[in-house]
C-alpha cells in the first residue's frame, strides 16, 4: 500500500515541483547574496572618506609623511611581514596591523595605493584644510591648497583661495559641458551631413544621374557645412583658451609644490571639514555621476552610462525579437497538444 502511495506521489509531479521550487529559491538567495556583497563592498567607494596626515617611521629607514584615505585594515602574522622583508623586530605581539592607504598623486608617486604597517604610523591627524582633487587624468590629488592663479598671476591665497577655487571649478565644469556639446553633437551633426552628401553623390554616380546641376547642389551644401564647421572650430579654440586659463598651486605630503590646471579638475573638496549631511549629499551626488557620466582615463574612472544604455537597449531589442517567436511557439505547442 505504501509502495503504491509513493508511486502515486511521484506520478503526481509533486517531487518535481518541490525540486524546482528549491532550485529557484537557491538561485534567488545566491543572487541576493551576490548583490549584497557588491553593494557592501562597492557603495562605500562613493563616500568622501576623511584624509589622514601621518608620519611613517620604518625602523632603519628615513621617515616620511603620508597623506591619504585609509581603505582597509587587517591583522597579519608578524612572521608574514618579516618574511616579506620588512624590518619587523623579533619580539612583540603575534599579529600586527597592515593598512591599505590610497595616497593618490599618481603623477608624482607612480602608485595610487600603498600598504603600510599600522604600528609604524605616528602623529596621525585629520587637518580640516587637507583637500582632495578629483582630476580628469592621473587620478586624485591629496594635499594642501597654496593659491589660485589666472593666466599665471596669483589672484587668491590663504583663506581666500578655497572659495575662489570652488568658483573656478564650477566655471570649468560649465565650459566642459559647452565643449562636449560642440565636439560631440554639433560637430557630429556636421560630419553626418557631409557623409550623407558623399553617399548621395555616390548613389547618383552609380545610377548615372550625376549631372552638373546635382554636383553644384552638393558642393553648395558641402560649402555650407564647412562654413558651419569653421565657425564651431573658432568657438572651440576660444573655449579651450578659457578652459586652460586658470590654475592652482598645491603642496603634497613632502612639501613639494605642484601647479595643476583647473581645467583638469572635476571637483575639489575638503572631507575633514565636511559634516555628516554634507558628506551624505556628496555621497549620493557621486553615485548619480557614476550612473550618468561617460568613462574617462581608459575606463578606469568616471561613469558607466554607455554600458547601462547599451545593456538596456540590447535587452529591449532582444525582447522585441524574441517575444513574437515565443508567442508563435506557445500557440503551436498548444495546438499540437
Steps between C-alpha positions, in 0.01 A plus 500: 500500500785735595682415178194583291453824691865594440469420130187709480675789668784486248255472211312807625802717424522639853872407540583693186313802630691490829835452325429787259384722786812418702728569204331834434529591869872418501551706184314798652698475826830482309403799284398709801820397679716599202325837465538557875875433486536737204295767681694471826839501330420746222268766640755601763725618217280806445520625860738800539736343754711708736859571401775403742829686537753271669870437539621156394795387710656185354775365729841559346364724221444873461161615617253645252151647506187343353169659405210286389184301569511188714331243277554174687644367824590143579687300762789297361752270671826665593690222323329577169617862513848387594514250214396780262825679585364760740722591799263351757660441844517143626320577824146629518136396453422213267288716270557848359273738311540553129316792339425575136514874439394679184773762466398623152740738322571236237690747285744554790510164678425255220246309713153585627518262797762384747510245783640620832548347845252665733735493800751712309253782431550784747370853552177421318264794450211611279560871425185669367698685232610175333340478156422231247494588131328270253678551169415414141830313476760357742236420764454686828740751649529534879669795663467863606382793291758780471347746253283549192634660182351659188729514197793427732421784740403423861148629569426327832701330774460407863141488628368669184639231270245227579176687410674639192598147395140380539376782276766422237421127502129576449592721205719225354221243520268738314765547230550122483127456433518754216806328352327163516193645324713642218733202457250217529172641370561803279811369325343154489197641318727671245698180439174312455386756243828476307479121496139516381604726211783263406270198496238689300761594241620141481143380445444751220829393341403132505156581358653715225316810623796706622424811296690831527198651675499219761874549556450874545222442752716259700795740494273776630382282788856391572623861505224594744594216735871589477419861590306381805793276596745792474281712728479217754878449477558865588257471789683188621833682491358781711349255751826303528688823573252580778516139618877515553505851647491419872729287716564421864811434701483208743748356750533124543593300812873557450467877460545495123288759320321406179309721258179337373284638221146549631386378160610154613297520824160330523438594862692611808385440855625497859352185657642568847311831512167350386222399738293182465223666297748650256670163458163330448409750229832448327459122534175497302645752254795266436264207438292708257812609310617139484170396340460792258847603383730361233817314599845657485862399559467183286177400676664497844322814624184695432158347441347196337209657311594354158509148648160548666350645181640217288376232739148646516481541122625147440241364744218692330612397152525135602157520664347643181663229287439206733143574615326434163682168461406409856135570429512295179667211684236511776213499248660215306556288810145565620351398166733202470412380850 
